Amino acid sequence: MPFTLDLDSRRRSLISNVIRMKEAPVETIYARGGKRRVVIFQRASGSYGYREEYHYKNDLAHVEGWASLGGNACYYEDLETAKRELVDNVAWLAKRKIG
């Protein structure tokens, strides 16, 4: 059976990609094992945010990549504040210290 994406999935993916074009990645932190990561980014407005992502792979469809876990949008004035909040809001980082 061929792999197909429904139109809503394609639309969500397109919207997500357009939004990310306006975000410049600043730092990426990977979980042990490499299946999850957090991308800290800066928006064109100068504010910072982050998103947690998971790695996916579909051998049948020959696709692989990273997808957002979703969640609330976050806006911080500076990188240090974004990092501090990140540790409190991402479970696998709670016991890990980041610079």
SEGUPA-424985 format. One line per field, with one value per residue (C-alpha): residue number from 1; chain; x, y negated, z. Coordinates in steps of 0.25 Angstrom, whole numbers, plus 5000, padded with zeros to 4 digits. Layout:
N
k: NUM|...
c: A|...
u: X|...
v: Y|...
w: Z|...
end
This chain:
99
k: 1|2|3|4|5|6|7|8|9|10|11|12|13|14|15|16|17|18|19|20|21|22|23|24|25|26|27|28|29|30|31|32|33|34|35|36|37|38|39|40|41|42|43|44|45|46|47|48|49|50|51|52|53|54|55|56|57|58|59|60|61|62|63|64|65|66|67|68|69|70|71|72|73|74|75|76|77|78|79|80|81|82|83|84|85|86|87|88|89|90|91|92|93|94|95|96|97|98|99
c: A|A|A|A|A|A|A|A|A|A|A|A|A|A|A|A|A|A|A|A|A|A|A|A|A|A|A|A|A|A|A|A|A|A|A|A|A|A|A|A|A|A|A|A|A|A|A|A|A|A|A|A|A|A|A|A|A|A|A|A|A|A|A|A|A|A|A|A|A|A|A|A|A|A|A|A|A|A|A|A|A|A|A|A|A|A|A|A|A|A|A|A|A|A|A|A|A|A|A
u: 5000|5006|5009|5000|4998|4985|4983|4982|4996|5002|4995|5001|5014|5014|5010|5020|5031|5027|5028|5042|5047|5045|5053|5068|5073|5083|5086|5081|5082|5080|5075|5083|5080|5078|5063|5059|5064|5061|5064|5066|5063|5063|5051|5052|5046|5058|5051|5055|5047|5049|5042|5044|5045|5046|5053|5044|5047|5038|5045|5033|5032|5047|5045|5053|5054|5050|5036|5031|5024|5015|5012|5011|5018|5028|5035|5047|5055|5069|5076|5079|5064|5060|5070|5066|5051|5055|5061|5048|5039|5045|5045|5057|5065|5061|5072|5083|5090|5092|5101
v: 5000|4987|4976|4964|4951|4945|4930|4925|4931|4925|4911|4912|4915|4904|4894|4899|4898|4883|4880|4886|4878|4865|4872|4873|4885|4881|4894|4908|4917|4932|4942|4955|4965|4954|4956|4943|4929|4914|4903|4889|4879|4864|4857|4846|4837|4840|4849|4863|4876|4891|4903|4918|4927|4942|4950|4959|4969|4976|4987|4990|4976|4973|4961|4956|4943|4935|4931|4922|4927|4915|4907|4893|4881|4875|4861|4857|4844|4851|4864|4866|4865|4875|4885|4883|4885|4897|4905|4904|4907|4919|4932|4938|4926|4924|4932|4927|4914|4906|4893
w: 5000|4996|5006|5005|5013|5014|5010|5024|5027|5015|5018|5033|5028|5018|5028|5038|5028|5024|5039|5041|5029|5038|5049|5050|5058|5069|5076|5075|5088|5085|5095|5098|5087|5077|5075|5081|5080|5084|5074|5080|5070|5068|5060|5051|5062|5071|5081|5084|5085|5084|5079|5083|5071|5069|5059|5050|5039|5030|5022|5013|5008|5008|5017|5029|5037|5049|5053|5064|5076|5076|5089|5092|5085|5094|5093|5101|5100|5101|5098|5113|5117|5106|5111|5126|5122|5113|5124|5132|5121|5114|5122|5117|5120|5134|5140|5130|5131|5118|5116
end
